[in-house]
Amino acid sequence: MNDFSLTAGRAVWSIGCDFEEQARSEGYRLIAGVDEVGRGCIAGPVVAAACILDLTRSFPDGLDDSKKLTSEKRDEIAAKLREHAVAFAIGQIEAEEIDRINILEATKKAMLAAIDALTPQADYLLIDALRLKLSPLPQKAVIKGDAISVSIAAASILAKTYRDELMTNYATEFPQYGFAEHKGYGCRSHYDAVREYGPCRIHRMSFKGVCETEVAAASLF
């Protein structure tokens, strides 16, 4: 499998196209950034996005790591990415499967699903922090990639906005948990709701704090 090491020396990295341009110098043209969101949640799916940007066009203003942006800015950028990206796709693995195969394997599976759904297919992958041994594509794992690669940042925004909307919709079905506010992360109000009502069908039963309650789990299954 071909790979490369970024050779540019820099004391402080910021968002840019260094990884993409080096991949292009190696002959690759359809370079997909890949990232996930929801890995640390106690409810809901883990979601991954893959995104191939047109590197000849200007990028949406403010494109950056999704965690650095307001929800309004993420939505604005995501809309532009969906309109102008060469290709993008989403993969998601639900809570039941996360419990069965573990969160790391579920994350990789969601990423592979997103990559496989791209049209056109990528010929190189830039992945936030992970290597995907089950993908035959040449790839680069980039630590903190969503903060330094435009393609990974784009994937992080697409994954985040997709999952946030999904969890907001779940708030209608399960209003007692506050999913619209915390999006399934394990904050105090969420743990309090699990203690009071028990887990629902989208909770990750293998995660600490979900089944450690006095309330029987199954009331909402």
Long-range contacts (C-beta under 8 A, 24 or more apart in sequence): 1-136, 1-138, 1-139, 2-26, 2-138, 3-138, 3-139, 3-140, 4-140, 6-140, 13-144, 13-147, 13-148, 14-147, 14-148, 15-63, 15-64, 15-65, 15-147, 15-148, 15-149, 15-150, 15-153, 16-148, 16-149, 16-150, 17-55, 17-149, 17-150, 18-148, 18-149, 19-126, 19-140, 19-142, 19-145, 19-148, 19-149, 19-151, 20-53, 20-55, 20-126, 20-149, 20-150, 20-151, 21-55, 23-124, 23-126, 23-140, 24-55, 26-124, 28-123, 28-124, 28-138, 29-123, 30-86, 30-87, 30-120, 30-121, 30-122, 30-123, 30-124, 31-55, 31-122, 31-123, 31-124, 31-125, 31-126, 31-151, 32-87, 32-115, 32-118, 32-122, 32-124, 32-125, 32-126, 32-151, 32-155, 33-126, 33-127, 33-128, 33-145, 33-149, 33-150, 33-151, 33-152, 33-153, 33-154, 33-155, 34-111, 34-114, 34-115, 34-125, 34-126, 34-127, 34-128, 34-132, 34-152, 34-155, 35-127, 35-128, 35-145, 35-146, 35-152, 35-153, 35-155, 35-156, 35-159, 36-107, 36-110, 36-111, 36-128, 36-159, 37-66, 37-156, 37-159, 37-160, 37-163, 38-163, 38-183, 38-184, 39-103, 39-107, 40-185, 40-186, 41-183, 41-184, 41-185, 41-186, 41-204, 42-184, 42-185, 42-186, 42-190, 42-194, 42-203, 42-204, 42-207, 42-209, 42-210, 43-95, 43-167, 43-177, 43-179, 43-184, 43-190, 43-199, 43-200, 43-202, 43-203, 43-204, 43-210, 44-95, 44-163, 44-166, 44-167, 44-170, 44-179, 44-183, 44-184, 44-202, 45-92, 45-93, 45-94, 45-95, 45-98, 45-110, 45-163, 45-166, 45-202, 46-92, 46-93, 46-98, 46-103, 46-106, 46-107, 46-110, 47-90, 47-91, 47-92, 47-110, 47-159, 47-162, 47-163, 47-166, 48-90, 48-91, 48-92, 48-107, 48-110, 48-111, 48-113, 48-114, 48-155, 48-159, 49-88, 49-89, 49-90, 49-91, 49-114, 49-155, 49-156, 49-158, 49-159, 49-162, 50-87, 50-88, 50-89, 50-91, 50-111, 50-114, 50-115, 50-117, 50-118, 50-122, 50-125, 50-155, 51-81, 51-85, 51-87, 51-88, 51-151, 51-154, 51-155, 51-158, 52-85, 52-86, 52-87, 52-88, 52-118, 52-120, 52-122, 52-151, 53-81, 53-85, 53-86, 53-150, 53-151, 53-154, 54-84, 54-85, 54-86, 57-84, 59-150, 59-154, 60-84, 63-150, 63-153, 63-154, 63-157, 64-147, 64-153, 65-146, 65-147, 65-153, 65-156, 66-146, 66-153, 66-156, 66-157, 66-159, 66-160, 66-161, 67-146, 67-156, 68-147, 69-157, 71-164, 74-157, 74-160, 74-161, 74-164, 75-161, 77-157, 78-157, 78-158, 78-161, 81-154, 81-157, 81-158, 82-158, 85-154, 86-120, 87-118, 87-119, 87-120, 87-122, 88-118, 88-154, 88-155, 88-158, 89-114, 89-115, 89-116, 89-117, 89-118, 89-119, 90-114, 90-117, 90-158, 90-159, 90-162, 91-115, 91-116, 91-117, 92-163, 92-166, 94-202, 95-201, 95-202, 95-203, 95-204, 95-205, 98-204, 98-206, 99-204, 99-205, 99-206, 102-206, 103-204, 108-132, 108-134, 114-155, 126-151, 126-152, 127-152, 128-152, 128-155, 128-156, 170-202, 174-200, 174-202, 174-220
